[in-house]
């Protein structure tokens, strides 16, 4: 008698693979913390010398990012990282809100007060380096976090990516201030970044991970649901994404 074939589809990474991914996340978090500590010291020092609110704010942003990365490091230092995930997400969310609040206040103060910062070559070099380094760290951690199904790791990678945006803002602001004396350019762009930070903070607080893989849902089910012409309530697409997410886009690969 021929028995029907049973399609055994894995629902997530194997235990061995999860250990590898968890170790990778810890290393990436350690690298992020190390770089941000150096970045904070250099930016705050250079900002104080040049009387640059943007540079000082950028340095304080690095301090906030260290707290976010440290939350993930604390989570993965335990035997059961998933048990600590909710607390880690709350810490990350608060860090986003703190960053948004600080950037908003300092931007308004810069616009109203009309303070003019001096040229800072160190600040320009630091912003350029961050534009090269932070996207790499963010991408690597986001990819590992999605495969592992870690919401906090993905949220922290967004924090790192936000630093990339702030680096671009800082570079443009310092550049325009040095070349054209447009002191208003930096605080205007920083207000946009503050709005992004509020959005990311809300997602982290709710635990929205948009592109983490739901380990409890078999991949075959998500594929079948996608083939059926849409998402069911609370279900995701073939990449493990929830409704309205875009994990299958080029950014998610």
N, C-alpha and C positions, 0 to 999 in steps of 0.2 A: 504494500500500500504506500502510495506516495503522500508524504505529509506536505502541507503547504509551507512555502518558504516564509520565514519571518525576517523582516528587514530590521536589523538591529542598528539604529542610528544613534551615535553618541550625542549626548546632550550637553557636552562641554569639554574642556580640556581634561586630560587624564591627570591623576594625582601627581605624577612625575612632572608633567608639563606645568601644572599649577605651581609647583615648587620653583621651577625655573623662572616662571613669570613673576612670582612674588619676589624672588631674589633680584630680578632685573628691575622691578619697580623700586626696591630699596636702594639699589645702586644709582638709579636715575634721580631719586629724591635726594640722595646724599650729594650728588653732583650739583643739583639745583640749589640746595642749601649753601654749599660752599661758594658757588659763583655769586649768589645773591648777597652773601655776607661781604664779599670783596666789593661787589658793586655798590652796596649801601655805604660802606666806609669811604670809597673814592667819591661817590656822587655827593654825599653830604659835606665832605671836606671841600671839594671843588666848588660846590654851591655856596658855601659860606664865604669862601674867598672872593667869588665873583658876585656875591649878593643875588644869586639866581634862585628865585622861588621854584622854578621848574626843576632845576637840578636837585634841590633839597627835597622837593616832593617826590622826585624819581627815586631818590635814596630811601626815603621813608616807605615808598611802595615796595622796595626790595625787602625791607624789614617785615612788611605784612606778608610778602610772598614766602619768607622764611617760616613764618608761623603756619602758613598753609601747608608747606612741604613737611614741616615737622609733625603736623597732625597726621599726615599719611605715613610718615616714618614710624610714629607711635602705633598706628593701627597695625602695620605689618610686622612690628616687633613682637606682637603677641602670638600665642599658639593658634588662636582663632581670629584672624583678621576681620572676618565678616561680622563678628559680634561687636567689634568696635567701630564699624563703618558709620553708623548713624551719628555718633559723637564727632567723628572726624569730619563728616559732611557739615555738621552744624558749625564747627570751627572754621571750615573753609568758607561757608556762607557769610559768617560774621566778618571774616577778613575782607571779603568782597565789599560788604556794606561799609566797612571802615575806610577802605580805599576810596570808594565812591564819595563818601562824605568829605574826606580830606581834600581830594582833588577838586570837588565842587567849591568848597570854602576858599581854598587857595586861588582857584581860578577867578572867582568873583573878586577877591581882594586884589588880585593883580590887575583886573580890568578897571576896578573903581579907583584903586590907588595910583595906577599908572607908574608903578615902580619899574625902573629900567635896570636890567642886569648887564654886567660887563661880559665881554667876549670870553669864552672858556674853551680853549683847545682840548683840554682834558675831557670836558663834558661831551664834545663832539665825537672824540675817539671812543669814549665809553658807550655812547648811544649807538655808534656804528657797530661796535663789537657785540652789543646785545642783540642787534638786528640779525647778526649772523649765528649767534650761539643759541638764543632762546627758542627759535622755531624748531631747531633740531631736537632739543631736550623735550619740548612740548609734544612733538610728533611721536617720538620714541615712547614716551610715557603714555600718551593717549592710545597708541596701538596696543601696548602691553596691557593697559587697563581694560580695554574693550574685550580682548581675548580672554582675560582673566575674569571678566564680569565684575570689576571693581568700580563702583560708582565714585568713591572718593579719589581714586587714582585718576579717573577721567576728569573729575572736577578740578583737581589740582593741576592737571595738564592745561586746562582752560585758563587757570590763573597764570601759568607760565606764558601762555599765548597772549594773554592780556598785557604782559610785560613787553612783548614784542611790539604791540600797538603803541604802548607808552613810549617805547624806545624810538619809534618812528615819529611820534609827536614831539618828543624831546629834540630829536635830530633836526626836524623841520623848524621847530621853534627857535632853537639856538642858531640855526643857520640863517633864518630870516632876520633874526635880531642882529646877528653879526654883519650880514651883507646889506640889509635894507632898513635896519632899525625898526622893524615891525614888531613891537612889543606885545601887540594884541593877538598875534597868530597862535602862540602856544596855549594861552588859557582858553581860547575858543575851541581848539581841537581837544584839549583836555576835558572839556565839558561833555563832548561826545563819548570819550572813553569812560567817563563817570557813569553815563547812561548804560553803556555796555556792562559795566561792573555791577550795576544794580540788577540787570537782567540775569547775569550769571549767578549772582548771589541768591536770587529767588529760586532758580533752578536747583542749585545745590541744597538750599534749605528744604525744598520739597522732595529732594532725592531724585530729580529728573536726571537721567543719565543719557538719554537720547540714543546713545550709540554703544551702550554696554550690552553684552550678550546675555539674555535671560537664560540662565543655566537650567531652569526647571522646565523650559519649553523645548520639546524635541524639534530639531531643525526641520524634520520632515513635515511637521504640522505648520510651521511658518511658511514653508514653500507651498504647501497645499493651499493655505489661506491666500497667499499671493496669487496663485494660479486661479483661484476662485473669483478674482476680480476685486479684491479689496481687503481691508483689515477688519477683523471682528473687534468686538469691544474689548479693549485692553490688550489686543494682540499686536504683533509687530510684523515686519516684512521679512524677506528672506535673509536679510543681514542681521536680524534680531532687533530691529528698530521699532519704537513705538509709533503711534499715529502722529503724523506731522514731522517726523524726523527725516534726516537725509543721510543716513549712514552709508548708503550705497553710492553716494556721490564721490567725486574725485577726492574730496577732502578726507573721506573716511577710509580710503584704501591704504 
